[in-house]
Amino acid sequence: MYEMVLVLIVVAGMLTLLARPARATQAVYAERAFWPAFQRFWQSSRQTAMRKRRQVQIKVVSDQRQLQLWTYPPNERIIQRLPLPGSLRLEAGQGDSFLFYPSGYVRARTVIWRSRETQRWWHQAIQLGGRVFEVTETTTPWVRTLGER
């Protein structure tokens, strides 16, 4: 009887220890899968702005856990949506939208996303007028430049 209770306690303890890393692993996979999907969403948004010859805007809607592509006023409406991983958050103070001009131009900047689950930061550097963006995963809220120690 005591052996069975001891075995159950050991098994329950092992399951408790192993369950947490599995959740973090799922978050890592979801976050890494998000970036190629966001790249396609980004390119589609840029092409929509150029094709329609009007401004469009990607809005980060954190409470709904999604990115939304909107047409710009006067006739605002949602064109596309992309779900955000549950663990990923846009860091505060950076704005929550990306404006595409009819030429496809987007202001160059670096946007920082944070994973609540894995405690990692994703730095999204928008370059070449919005034609491309590069994503770097770090364990700190900043990215080191070449030659920095």
C-alpha positions in Angstrom: 0.0 0.0 0.0 2.8 2.5 1.0 4.8 1.5 -2.1 1.8 2.4 -4.4 1.3 5.8 -2.7 5.1 6.5 -3.0 5.0 5.6 -6.7 2.0 7.8 -7.3 3.7 10.7 -5.6 6.9 10.3 -7.6 4.9 10.0 -10.9 2.9 13.1 -10.0 6.0 15.0 -9.2 7.7 14.0 -12.5 4.6 15.0 -14.5 4.5 18.4 -12.7 8.2 19.0 -13.6 7.8 17.9 -17.2 4.5 19.7 -18.0 6.0 23.3 -17.7 8.8 22.8 -20.3 6.3 21.3 -22.8 4.2 24.5 -22.6 7.2 26.6 -23.2 8.3 24.4 -26.1 4.8 24.9 -27.7 5.2 28.6 -27.3 8.6 28.5 -29.0 7.2 26.6 -31.9 4.2 29.0 -32.2 6.4 32.0 -32.1 8.8 30.7 -34.7 6.0 29.7 -37.0 4.5 33.2 -36.6 7.3 35.1 -38.3 7.1 33.4 -41.8 3.3 33.9 -41.7 3.9 37.6 -40.7 6.3 38.0 -43.6 3.7 36.8 -46.0 1.1 39.0 -44.4 3.5 42.0 -44.6 4.2 41.4 -48.3 0.5 41.0 -49.0 -0.3 44.2 -47.2 2.4 46.1 -49.1 1.1 44.8 -52.4 -2.4 45.7 -51.5 -1.3 49.3 -50.8 0.4 49.5 -54.2 -2.4 47.7 -56.1 -5.2 49.8 -54.7 -3.0 53.0 -54.8 -4.1 54.0 -51.3 -2.8 53.8 -47.7 -3.4 50.6 -45.7 -2.5 49.9 -42.1 -1.6 46.8 -40.1 -2.9 47.2 -36.6 -1.8 45.1 -33.7 -5.0 44.3 -31.7 -3.6 42.8 -28.6 -6.9 42.1 -26.8 -8.1 40.1 -29.8 -4.7 38.4 -30.2 -4.4 39.3 -33.9 -3.0 41.6 -36.6 -5.5 43.3 -38.8 -5.0 44.9 -42.2 -7.2 48.0 -42.6 -8.0 50.2 -45.5 -7.3 53.8 -44.6 -10.1 56.5 -44.2 -12.5 57.5 -45.4 -13.8 53.9 -46.0 -12.1 52.0 -43.2 -12.6 48.3 -43.1 -10.7 45.1 -42.3 -9.2 43.3 -45.3 -7.2 40.5 -43.6 -6.4 39.1 -40.2 -3.5 37.1 -38.8 -3.6 35.5 -35.4 -0.9 36.3 -32.9 0.7 33.6 -30.7 -0.8 33.8 -27.2 2.6 34.3 -25.6 3.8 37.2 -27.9 3.3 40.8 -26.9 4.3 44.1 -28.5 6.4 46.1 -26.1 4.7 49.3 -24.9 5.5 52.7 -26.2 6.2 51.7 -29.9 2.9 52.4 -31.4 0.6 49.6 -32.4 0.4 50.0 -36.2 2.3 50.0 -39.4 1.2 52.4 -42.1 1.8 51.5 -45.8 1.8 54.3 -48.3 0.5 53.8 -51.9 4.1 53.4 -53.0 4.5 50.5 -50.6 6.8 52.6 -48.3 6.8 52.0 -44.6 8.8 54.0 -42.1 12.0 52.2 -41.1 12.2 51.3 -37.4 12.8 48.4 -35.0 9.8 47.0 -33.2 10.3 44.9 -30.1 8.1 41.9 -29.3 8.3 40.0 -26.0 7.4 36.4 -25.3 5.8 36.1 -21.9 6.2 32.3 -21.9 9.9 31.9 -23.0 11.2 35.3 -21.7 12.7 36.1 -25.0 12.6 39.2 -27.1 12.0 39.4 -30.9 13.5 42.5 -32.6 11.7 43.2 -35.9 13.9 45.6 -38.0 11.9 47.2 -40.8 14.3 48.2 -43.6 14.5 49.5 -47.1 11.2 51.5 -46.9 9.3 48.4 -45.7 10.4 46.1 -48.5 11.9 43.7 -46.0 12.1 43.2 -42.3 14.6 41.1 -40.3 13.7 39.4 -37.1 16.3 38.6 -34.4 15.6 36.5 -31.3 17.4 37.5 -28.1 17.4 36.8 -24.4 17.7 40.5 -23.6 15.5 43.5 -24.6 18.3 45.0 -26.8 20.4 43.7 -29.7 24.1 44.0 -29.7 25.7 45.6 -32.7 28.8 44.3 -34.4 32.0 45.0 -32.3 30.0 45.6 -29.1 31.0 43.5 -26.1 
